[in-house]
Amino acid sequence: MSIIDAFRLDGKVAVVTGANTGLGQGMSVALAQAGAKVVGVARRSCEDTKKLVEADGGEFAEVIADLSDMSAIDVIVNGALAAFGKVDILVNNAGLIKRNDAIDFTEDEWDSVIQVNQKMVFFLSQAFAKQYIKQGHGGKIININSMLSYQGGIRVPSYTASKSAGMGLTKAMCNEWACHNINVNAIAPGYMATNNTAQLRSDSDRSEAIIDRIPAGRWGTPDDMKGAVVFLASAASDYVNGFTLAVDGGWLAR
Ligand code: NAP
């Protein structure tokens, strides 16, 4: 297989959580452009993403599920199998952030973030690993971590806890599942222009301070995720295990 062909995803089925918007939308389009059929998971319609994928000639199915409820796991696995008959790639992209001073942070702000960003990432990955082992051909799991997998952040303690756990979990799952030809890796986006950072970008002082610190001198975009997600979803990364790849315009290099 030529190295360019190793990046192709023809015949693969990719499931992307939080596919309706932001980075999940960008990664869904990228996976479809590389040849995968995409199952978008979201708590509301993925109509815009479906249109973008289909405009490029790709196939897209939607599964509506709220990841704050553990019953979503069966809905997602069964929905993906019903749509395309198998699964090969899981992108654990859905996530939320709650901003509040650590001194005032509430239990709900803690639990709601940990549930979706951490607990669901583990148990949905576990369900996919079981399915990959049953199918007998391995598979890919790609977690979406953060700069706050490395750093502490300000006013986002539950988010930092969940994304720091994401980097540890990526390694822990890799250690037990690599022997089944399951690659567990992650992408750590830097500061990206999506809903997640709308509040931060609307604060001109914070926004300017962030851009000043990014060597590339700009916020990232969903398009910036495309190369990394296709690489980690493809045979080109078959011997890459347990690694978190930063897509951050150089933020971590400072
Ligand atoms: P976003 O536009 O806010 O997207 C987050 C996605 O997660 C949305 O699709 C959202 O659905 C979904 N989601 C949240 N809670 C959910 C739930 N209970 N059930 C189902 N779906 C749920 O932000 P984004 O930047 O694209 O974020 C994508 C991932 O990248 C997240 O894990 C985020 O932490 C991570 N990340 C983002 C940045 C950044 O700078 N933007 C940096 C590092 C990491 P709704 O649209 O319905 O809310």
Residues whose N, C-alpha, C, O or C-beta is under 5 A from the ligand:
A	BS01	NAP	G18 A19 N20 T21 G22 L23 G24 A42 R43 A65 D66 L67 S68 N93 A94 G95 L96 V116 I144 N145 S146 M147 P189 G190 Y191 M192 T194 N195 N196 T197
